[in-house]
Amino acid sequence: MIYEPTTLADKIYRFLVGNALVRSSAEYSRWMGRSRTYHNTLRQQHRSPSPEAWTNLASALGLLMERPLQRPTKAVLAAFLADIPHEVPQ
């Protein structure tokens, strides 16, 4: 069976790894301002990142957008940035 990411956090992670923008789940967790095991723990417990973790991730993605990346890559990152506010509880 092929693993299909079902959460926005997983979709972002898979995209970043697939495009060699992040090397590991530990690095991705650090982008969220959390311990190296944070992302794996979220996946195992079927939980969403905290509002602060989403904010940190959005900031990291914003910084990534400033790098010289191909236009399609930036378009996907921009879409992720637009989706993140919908994930944060009000």
URDAQUI-V227378 format. One record per residue. N is the residue number from 1. OMEGA is omega in whole degrees, 0 to 359 (NA if undefined). Layout:
N|OMEGA ; N|OMEGA
This chain:
1|179 ; 2|179 ; 3|176 ; 4|178 ; 5|185 ; 6|179 ; 7|178 ; 8|180 ; 9|178 ; 10|179 ; 11|179 ; 12|180 ; 13|181 ; 14|179 ; 15|181 ; 16|178 ; 17|182 ; 18|180 ; 19|177 ; 20|177 ; 21|176 ; 22|184 ; 23|187 ; 24|175 ; 25|178 ; 26|179 ; 27|178 ; 28|177 ; 29|179 ; 30|175 ; 31|178 ; 32|179 ; 33|184 ; 34|179 ; 35|185 ; 36|182 ; 37|187 ; 38|183 ; 39|178 ; 40|178 ; 41|178 ; 42|181 ; 43|181 ; 44|182 ; 45|180 ; 46|182 ; 47|177 ; 48|177 ; 49|177 ; 50|177 ; 51|179 ; 52|178 ; 53|177 ; 54|180 ; 55|179 ; 56|179 ; 57|178 ; 58|178 ; 59|179 ; 60|179 ; 61|177 ; 62|176 ; 63|179 ; 64|180 ; 65|180 ; 66|179 ; 67|178 ; 68|179 ; 69|178 ; 70|184 ; 71|179 ; 72|178 ; 73|179 ; 74|179 ; 75|178 ; 76|178 ; 77|178 ; 78|178 ; 79|177 ; 80|180 ; 81|178 ; 82|182 ; 83|185 ; 84|181 ; 85|179 ; 86|181 ; 87|184 ; 88|179 ; 89|180 ; 90|NA
